[in-house]
Amino acid sequence: MKMRREGSTLLTLLFVLLLLPIFSHGNQYIMHTLIMCLIWAVVAVGWDFMMGYAGIFTFGQFAFFAIGAYGSGMLTLYLGISPLLGILIGGILASVVGIVVGIPCLRLTGTYIALVTFALHLILVPLINSDLGRSIGTGSTRGLLDIPPLTVAGYNFSFADKIPWYYAALVISFLSFFIIYKITHSSFGLAFVALRDAEPFAKSLGVDEYKYKLIVFGISAFLTGAIGAFYAHYTGAVSTRILGLDIFLLVMVMLVLGGMGKFPGAAIGAFIVTFLNEFLRPVGGYRLFIFGAIVVLAIVLVPEGLMGVVDSVSPSISRAFKRIRGARDVR
């Protein structure tokens, strides 16, 4: 039942997003915001995959995003490889780093994993901005500029036309969502959910905690790195601002609001928070205060997020429809 409900929610979301450009294609600002919604949705769902499903308390998601962005940007800018291949390699680079960090990290527990992964996040900024970063072509404090746009089957994407970028982002994001959806509803997904909810019992059945969690680390890092690479080609520039605390907190709000471990709640939370963030731009620095208040209210009023509310009311709605159907059959 849960698998069917999550699948139908995902298909409904896809159907709506496929049609949105019909109504907003003339508004470049709205189209840009929708593209950013899809980008942050992948980051949020990938993070939820680790924290909400596998129970790995990590703060390294934006480090993988930055590694994918800088990796693809530098490869296409300096070596001339195609942006599509750059996106794939960016994801692989992030995955390799994720696995390397995960090997010692996953031998720790709880908050210690969070500290180690957040240390990776913090280390990247001075590393990118250092003389070493400048020597390998990160652009240092100036950032990496003039990253080439996507080229698909001879078609060159233009920064002025958002529609092709939107559908490219839609394809990448829904491929990511589908991968996570299939994994979480497979025997593999059942194993790491069992480790999250009943670790001693799962281990007694022979589930290898270290192996499963390391694979989750690698998959999440790959998807996050790939969408980070797409972000670099979409914006044409990347800097250490993507490792800033404001973006980090916004994605965390997406997780809490959508519902951790409630697929595709993080994606829905990404759309709500991204648009709300744009709406609140006039209030400047008070935005983070408002989002902090939203997190507190969400934890108090809807502790399992918006998808938790959907999960709780959907059985009642189903029973009501069955009663209505039964009454019609009697007539």
NORKA-V435731 format. One record per residue. N is the residue number from 1. RES is the residue in one small letter. D_FIRST is the distance of its C-alpha to the first C-alpha in whole Angstrom. Layout:
BEGIN
n:N res:RES d_first:D_FIRST
n:N res:RES d_first:D_FIRST
END
This chain:
BEGIN
n:1 res:m d_first:0
n:2 res:k d_first:4
n:3 res:m d_first:5
n:4 res:r d_first:5
n:5 res:r d_first:6
n:6 res:e d_first:9
n:7 res:g d_first:10
n:8 res:s d_first:11
n:9 res:t d_first:12
n:10 res:l d_first:14
n:11 res:l d_first:15
n:12 res:t d_first:16
n:13 res:l d_first:18
n:14 res:l d_first:20
n:15 res:f d_first:21
n:16 res:v d_first:23
n:17 res:l d_first:24
n:18 res:l d_first:26
n:19 res:l d_first:27
n:20 res:l d_first:29
n:21 res:p d_first:32
n:22 res:i d_first:33
n:23 res:f d_first:34
n:24 res:s d_first:35
n:25 res:h d_first:36
n:26 res:g d_first:40
n:27 res:n d_first:39
n:28 res:q d_first:39
n:29 res:y d_first:39
n:30 res:i d_first:35
n:31 res:m d_first:34
n:32 res:h d_first:36
n:33 res:t d_first:33
n:34 res:l d_first:30
n:35 res:i d_first:31
n:36 res:m d_first:31
n:37 res:c d_first:28
n:38 res:l d_first:27
n:39 res:i d_first:29
n:40 res:w d_first:28
n:41 res:a d_first:24
n:42 res:v d_first:24
n:43 res:v d_first:26
n:44 res:a d_first:24
n:45 res:v d_first:21
n:46 res:g d_first:23
n:47 res:w d_first:24
n:48 res:d d_first:21
n:49 res:f d_first:20
n:50 res:m d_first:23
n:51 res:m d_first:23
n:52 res:g d_first:19
n:53 res:y d_first:18
n:54 res:a d_first:21
n:55 res:g d_first:23
n:56 res:i d_first:26
n:57 res:f d_first:28
n:58 res:t d_first:30
n:59 res:f d_first:32
n:60 res:g d_first:33
n:61 res:q d_first:31
n:62 res:f d_first:33
n:63 res:a d_first:36
n:64 res:f d_first:34
n:65 res:f d_first:33
n:66 res:a d_first:37
n:67 res:i d_first:38
n:68 res:g d_first:36
n:69 res:a d_first:38
n:70 res:y d_first:41
n:71 res:g d_first:41
n:72 res:s d_first:40
n:73 res:g d_first:43
n:74 res:m d_first:45
n:75 res:l d_first:45
n:76 res:t d_first:45
n:77 res:l d_first:48
n:78 res:y d_first:50
n:79 res:l d_first:49
n:80 res:g d_first:48
n:81 res:i d_first:45
n:82 res:s d_first:43
n:83 res:p d_first:40
n:84 res:l d_first:37
n:85 res:l d_first:38
n:86 res:g d_first:39
n:87 res:i d_first:35
n:88 res:l d_first:34
n:89 res:i d_first:37
n:90 res:g d_first:36
n:91 res:g d_first:33
n:92 res:i d_first:34
n:93 res:l d_first:37
n:94 res:a d_first:34
n:95 res:s d_first:32
n:96 res:v d_first:36
n:97 res:v d_first:37
n:98 res:g d_first:33
n:99 res:i d_first:34
n:100 res:v d_first:37
n:101 res:v d_first:36
n:102 res:g d_first:33
n:103 res:i d_first:36
n:104 res:p d_first:38
n:105 res:c d_first:35
n:106 res:l d_first:32
n:107 res:r d_first:35
n:108 res:l d_first:35
n:109 res:t d_first:33
n:110 res:g d_first:31
n:111 res:t d_first:34
n:112 res:y d_first:36
n:113 res:i d_first:33
n:114 res:a d_first:33
n:115 res:l d_first:37
n:116 res:v d_first:38
n:117 res:t d_first:35
n:118 res:f d_first:37
n:119 res:a d_first:40
n:120 res:l d_first:39
n:121 res:h d_first:38
n:122 res:l d_first:42
n:123 res:i d_first:44
n:124 res:l d_first:43
n:125 res:v d_first:45
n:126 res:p d_first:48
n:127 res:l d_first:48
n:128 res:i d_first:47
n:129 res:n d_first:50
n:130 res:s d_first:52
n:131 res:d d_first:55
n:132 res:l d_first:53
n:133 res:g d_first:50
n:134 res:r d_first:53
n:135 res:s d_first:54
n:136 res:i d_first:51
n:137 res:g d_first:51
n:138 res:t d_first:48
n:139 res:g d_first:50
n:140 res:s d_first:51
n:141 res:t d_first:51
n:142 res:r d_first:51
n:143 res:g d_first:48
n:144 res:l d_first:47
n:145 res:l d_first:48
n:146 res:d d_first:48
n:147 res:i d_first:45
n:148 res:p d_first:45
n:149 res:p d_first:42
n:150 res:l d_first:40
n:151 res:t d_first:41
n:152 res:v d_first:39
n:153 res:a d_first:41
n:154 res:g d_first:44
n:155 res:y d_first:42
n:156 res:n d_first:43
n:157 res:f d_first:41
n:158 res:s d_first:43
n:159 res:f d_first:43
n:160 res:a d_first:44
n:161 res:d d_first:41
n:162 res:k d_first:38
n:163 res:i d_first:36
n:164 res:p d_first:36
n:165 res:w d_first:35
n:166 res:y d_first:32
n:167 res:y d_first:30
n:168 res:a d_first:31
n:169 res:a d_first:29
n:170 res:l d_first:26
n:171 res:v d_first:26
n:172 res:i d_first:27
n:173 res:s d_first:24
n:174 res:f d_first:21
n:175 res:l d_first:22
n:176 res:s d_first:22
n:177 res:f d_first:19
n:178 res:f d_first:18
n:179 res:i d_first:19
n:180 res:i d_first:18
n:181 res:y d_first:14
n:182 res:k d_first:15
n:183 res:i d_first:17
n:184 res:t d_first:14
n:185 res:h d_first:12
n:186 res:s d_first:14
n:187 res:s d_first:16
n:188 res:f d_first:19
n:189 res:g d_first:16
n:190 res:l d_first:15
n:191 res:a d_first:19
n:192 res:f d_first:20
n:193 res:v d_first:17
n:194 res:a d_first:19
n:195 res:l d_first:22
n:196 res:r d_first:21
n:197 res:d d_first:20
n:198 res:a d_first:22
n:199 res:e d_first:25
n:200 res:p d_first:27
n:201 res:f d_first:25
n:202 res:a d_first:23
n:203 res:k d_first:27
n:204 res:s d_first:28
n:205 res:l d_first:25
n:206 res:g d_first:27
n:207 res:v d_first:25
n:208 res:d d_first:28
n:209 res:e d_first:27
n:210 res:y d_first:30
n:211 res:k d_first:29
n:212 res:y d_first:25
n:213 res:k d_first:26
n:214 res:l d_first:29
n:215 res:i d_first:27
n:216 res:v d_first:24
n:217 res:f d_first:28
n:218 res:g d_first:29
n:219 res:i d_first:26
n:220 res:s d_first:26
n:221 res:a d_first:29
n:222 res:f d_first:29
n:223 res:l d_first:27
n:224 res:t d_first:29
n:225 res:g d_first:32
n:226 res:a d_first:31
n:227 res:i d_first:30
n:228 res:g d_first:34
n:229 res:a d_first:36
n:230 res:f d_first:34
n:231 res:y d_first:35
n:232 res:a d_first:39
n:233 res:h d_first:39
n:234 res:y d_first:38
n:235 res:t d_first:40
n:236 res:g d_first:43
n:237 res:a d_first:44
n:238 res:v d_first:42
n:239 res:s d_first:44
n:240 res:t d_first:43
n:241 res:r d_first:42
n:242 res:i d_first:38
n:243 res:l d_first:39
n:244 res:g d_first:40
n:245 res:l d_first:38
n:246 res:d d_first:37
n:247 res:i d_first:35
n:248 res:f d_first:33
n:249 res:l d_first:33
n:250 res:l d_first:31
n:251 res:v d_first:29
n:252 res:m d_first:28
n:253 res:v d_first:28
n:254 res:m d_first:25
n:255 res:l d_first:23
n:256 res:v d_first:23
n:257 res:l d_first:23
n:258 res:g d_first:20
n:259 res:g d_first:18
n:260 res:m d_first:19
n:261 res:g d_first:16
n:262 res:k d_first:14
n:263 res:f d_first:13
n:264 res:p d_first:15
n:265 res:g d_first:17
n:266 res:a d_first:20
n:267 res:a d_first:20
n:268 res:i d_first:20
n:269 res:g d_first:22
n:270 res:a d_first:25
n:271 res:f d_first:25
n:272 res:i d_first:26
n:273 res:v d_first:28
n:274 res:t d_first:30
n:275 res:f d_first:31
n:276 res:l d_first:32
n:277 res:n d_first:34
n:278 res:e d_first:36
n:279 res:f d_first:36
n:280 res:l d_first:38
n:281 res:r d_first:40
n:282 res:p d_first:43
n:283 res:v d_first:43
n:284 res:g d_first:44
n:285 res:g d_first:43
n:286 res:y d_first:42
n:287 res:r d_first:38
n:288 res:l d_first:37
n:289 res:f d_first:38
n:290 res:i d_first:36
n:291 res:f d_first:33
n:292 res:g d_first:34
n:293 res:a d_first:34
n:294 res:i d_first:30
n:295 res:v d_first:29
n:296 res:v d_first:31
n:297 res:l d_first:29
n:298 res:a d_first:26
n:299 res:i d_first:26
n:300 res:v d_first:27
n:301 res:l d_first:25
n:302 res:v d_first:22
n:303 res:p d_first:22
n:304 res:e d_first:18
n:305 res:g d_first:19
n:306 res:l d_first:18
n:307 res:m d_first:14
n:308 res:g d_first:15
n:309 res:v d_first:16
n:310 res:v d_first:13
n:311 res:d d_first:10
n:312 res:s d_first:13
n:313 res:v d_first:14
n:314 res:s d_first:10
n:315 res:p d_first:10
n:316 res:s d_first:13
n:317 res:i d_first:14
n:318 res:s d_first:11
n:319 res:r d_first:13
n:320 res:a d_first:16
n:321 res:f d_first:16
n:322 res:k d_first:15
n:323 res:r d_first:18
n:324 res:i d_first:20
n:325 res:r d_first:19
n:326 res:g d_first:20
n:327 res:a d_first:24
n:328 res:r d_first:24
n:329 res:d d_first:24
n:330 res:v d_first:27
n:331 res:r d_first:29
END
